[in-house]
Amino acid sequence: MDKLEAVQKVLRFSVSALEWAQSKDMYFGDFDSHNVDDYDSGFAEIADEIIQRGLDEDILDDEEIDF
C-alpha cells in the first residue's frame, strides 16, 4: 500500500489518530497523493506520524507498506 492508502486506513480505524490529526487542523479529506509527500507544507510530517500511530496500534503492518 502506498503512503496515502496507509494514512487513510489509519484514520478510518483509529479514533486516537483521527483526533490527533484533527487537533492539528488536518482532516481525512485534507490528505491526497501529493501532499502526503510534501514536507514543505507540513502534511508529510503529519502523515508520517499518523502512519507511526497506525503501526503502534497494529492497524498497519510494516510488510504492507510500499514506500
C-alpha positions in Angstrom: 0.0 0.0 0.0 1.2 3.5 -0.7 1.6 6.3 1.8 -1.8 7.8 1.1 -3.6 4.5 1.5 -1.8 3.9 4.8 -2.8 7.3 6.1 -6.4 6.7 5.1 -6.5 3.3 6.6 -5.2 4.5 10.0 -7.6 7.5 10.0 -10.5 5.1 9.3 -9.7 2.7 12.1 -8.0 4.7 14.8 -10.1 7.2 16.7 -7.0 8.4 18.6 -5.0 9.1 15.4 -8.0 10.8 13.8 -8.5 13.0 16.9 -4.7 13.8 17.0 -4.8 14.8 13.3 -7.9 17.0 13.9 -6.1 18.7 16.8 -3.5 19.7 14.1 -6.4 21.0 11.9 -5.9 18.1 9.5 -8.9 16.0 8.4 -9.3 12.9 6.4 -10.1 14.8 3.2 -7.1 17.0 3.5 -4.7 14.3 2.5 -4.0 13.5 -1.1 -1.3 11.6 -3.0 0.7 14.8 -3.4 0.7 16.4 0.0 1.5 13.2 2.0 5.0 13.6 0.5 5.2 17.4 0.8 7.5 18.2 3.7 7.4 21.9 2.9 3.7 22.2 3.7 3.9 20.1 6.9 1.5 17.5 5.6 4.2 14.8 5.2 5.2 15.1 8.9 1.6 14.7 9.9 1.2 11.8 7.6 4.3 10.1 8.9 3.1 10.5 12.5 -0.3 9.0 11.5 1.4 6.0 10.0 3.6 5.6 13.0 0.5 5.6 15.2 -1.1 3.0 12.9 1.9 0.8 13.3 1.9 1.3 17.1 -1.8 0.3 17.3 -1.3 -2.7 15.0 -3.6 -1.2 12.3 -0.7 -1.3 9.9 2.0 -3.9 9.5 5.5 -3.0 8.3 5.2 -5.6 5.5 2.2 -4.0 3.8 3.7 -0.5 3.4 5.4 0.1 0.0 7.1 3.5 0.3 
